[in-house]
Amino acid sequence: MVRRDKSNYIIQSVSHALDVLEEFRGDVDELGVTELSRKLKLHKNNVFRILATLQSRNYIEQNKSNENYRLGIRCLELGQTFIHQRGMLKQAKPVLQELAVKTGETSYVSILRGNQVVYLDSVEPATTVRVVSRLGLHMPTHATAAGKVMVAFESEEDLRKHLDPELHSYTQNTIKTAEDLLRNLSTVREKGYATDLEEFEEGLRCIASPIRDYTRKVIGALSVSGPANRVTDDRIETVISVEVTRLAKELSTLLGYRE
């Protein structure tokens, strides 16, 4: 297979925007259009347009007193997300391994991106019949245990802002309305874990519990998925939910969470 040079795919305007952001490093707090133009050897008009674009997305903000520019809050948010994800994944691996052993099912750690669940890592059990891996997939919040448990602790007002009155249906068990989902999330908060009882895929059941960090904010979900004939109501109640909840709390503790 011939490897293509990725430099052929570089978008120059995006590259220039990243160059602008990277000038705000070390002790550099603020920079003006003229200074950035000189440093980057770009026309002032180009620099101004890049700054305006970055400012519209909160990656850059302007100091009104001197009209210089500085990094915006979105840069901090991305940095914090990177730190949390790297820390969470490192701490999560042994927890995932223990969860797979204890339940005999595939274990996952996931995060929320917008209205979708993204599965970052998983551990498969030793059993011969396993579920198809969800690693790297983007899944709907309302039809997955991980998604439901990550939004259950948000305020109803915030939830309603993101929910459509009618939710997309994947199986006959999918929650179909915002009102039904809100009632389901109330149960999730009471139990401390969420379930997906063949709501996204027929024959597949999932159980998830929230992962919190030192700020007590829910930053992810620990979950288990398995075929419905093994993940029975009784096993969910007596084994799987117990282990998922226990190990999610253990992982949260490793990330600095204190009740």
N, C-alpha and C positions, 0 to 999 in steps of 0.2 A: 504493500500500500504506500502510495506517495504522500508524504506529509506536506500539507500546504503551509506556506509561511503566513502566520496569523497577522503579520504586519500589513498584509494586503487588505485586511478587513477593518483596519483602524479608521474610525470616523474622526476627521480632523477637528471638528468643532467640539466634540466630546473631549478629545485629548486636550484642547486648549482650556476647556472648563476645569478639567482636573489639574492642569498646570496652575491655574489661578488659585484653586483651593490649596494646593501644596505650597504656595508661597507663604501661607499663614502657618508657619511652623516655628519651633523654638521660642525665642523671646519676641517674635513679631506679633504684635497685638492688632494693629490697624495699618491699612495701606490705602493709598489714594489711586485714582485711575491713572494719573501720570506716572507714578512710581511703578505700578504694575505693568504699564505699557512699556516702560524702559527695561524693566527686568526681563520681561517675556518677549521683547522685540515684536510686539503686536501693535497694530494701530489702535489709538485711543477709542475709536468708535466700536471696534470689535470687543475691546475689554469692557467697555460700558455695557454692551449688549449681553455679554456673558454674565457680568455682575447682576444685571437686571433679572436675567433668567434665574440665577441661583438665589437671588433675593426673593423672587416670587415663590420659591419652594422652601424658603427659610434655611437654606444652607449658608447664606450670607445675609448680614444685616448692616444697615448704615447708621453711623454715628451722626445724628442730626446737627450736632454742635460744630463739627469740622468737615462733614461730608465724606469722611473716610469710611472704609469698609472693614468689617471684622467677621469672623466665623459666626454662623447662626446656630440656633438651638438644635436644628436637625442634625448637625454634625455630632453634637454631644449625644443625642439619642441613638445614632448609629453606632457610636463608639461603645455606649453602654450595652447595646444589644449584642455587639460582637463579644464583649467581655462576658456577658451572661451566658451566651450560647457556648462559647469555648469552655467556660467553667462548668456549665451544666453537663455538656457532653462528656467531659473528662470524668466528672463525678458519677455520671449516670451509668457508665458501662458495667461496673460490677453489680450495680442494682438491677440492671436489665438481665444480667446473667442469673442472678438469684431468683428474680421473678419468673424467668422461663423455667427454671428447675422446680420451683415451688408449685407452679400451676400446670406445668407440662404443655404450655401454650406459647405462642410467639409474643414477645414483649416489645413495646415501642416507647420511644420518647419523641414528643412532637411539640411544635410551637404554633402560634396563630399568626397568619399573615393576612391582614385585611379580614375578609370573611371566609378564609380558607385555612384548613389545617395542613401543615407541612410536617411529614414524618422525617426525622433527622437520623435516627439510629434504631437498630433492632437487634434482637437475639432470638434465634430459632430454637425450639426444643429438640430433644432427641427422637421424638415420635416420627413415624414414617409418613403420616398424613398431616400436612401443614397447610396453613393458609398462604395464598399468594402474597408476597411481600408488598407492603405499601411504601417502602422506603423511597423518599424523594417525590412521592406523589402529592398533589394538592387536592384535598378532599373537602366536601361541604361541611360547614359547621353544624347545621341543624340535623344532619343525618349520621353523625359520628359521635361516639362516646367522648373522644378526646376533645372534639370541638365544643360539645355541650358543657363539659366540665370546665373549659377555659373561659367561657362567657357567662357561666352561671352566677358568678360573683360580681358581675357588673350591675350597675343600677338599671332598673327597668326603663328609665328614661333614655339611657345610653343605648340599651338594647333595641328599643323601638326605632331609634334613628337609623339602624343598620338593617332592620328586618323588613322584608317585603310582606304584605298582608297574606299572600299566597306563596308557599314555599314549594320548590321543585320536588316532585315525587320520584323516588328511585325504586321503591318496592311498595307493596300494599301496606307495609308497616311504617313507612316514612311519616314523620310528623308533617302535616300539610298546612297548618296555619300558624301565624305568629302567636295567637292566643293559646293554642295548644302547646306550643314550644315554651312559652312563659310558665305555664302550669308545670310542665315537665322539669324546667330548670329550678322551680321551687322545691321539687322533690330531690333534685340533685344536691341542692344546698343543705337540705335536712340530712341526707344520707352521707354526704361527703364523697360520693362517687356517682358517675353517670354510666348508663348502659346504652348500647346500640343493639337492639334485639331484631336483627335482620332488617334494619332500617335503610341501609345503603346497598347491601348485597344479600340476596336470599341465601340462607344456609350458613351465614357468618354472624357471629355475635362478638361484641367487644365490651370491655369494662375499663373505665379510666378514672384516675384521681388526679387532683391538681398538684402541680409543683410550684412552690413559692420560694421567693428569695428573701434576703434580709430586710427588704422593705415591706414584706408580707404580701406583695403583689403576686398574682398568679402569672408565671412566666412560661409555663409549659404544662404538659400532661404526661403522666406515665400510664400506659395502657396495655391490655392483653387482648389478643384476638384469637379466635378458634372456631372450629365448626360447631354448628348448633347442637349436633348430637352428643358432643363432649361438653360444651359449655351450657349445661342445663341450668334451670332456675335454682335447683338445690346447690349445685357447685358454685354458682355465682354468689349465693347468699352465705354459704358456709366456708368456702375456701378462697375463691378468686377475688372477691371484693375485699376480703380481709387482708390478703397479701398485697394487693394493689394499693390499698389505702395505707397500710403499714409502711411499705417501701417508698411510697410517694412522700410520706412524712419524713422518712429517714433521709431521702435525697434532699428534701427541702431544708432539713437541719444542716446537712453538709454545705448548703449554699447560704447559710447564715440565718435561716428562718427560726424565729422563736415564737411559740404560742403566747 
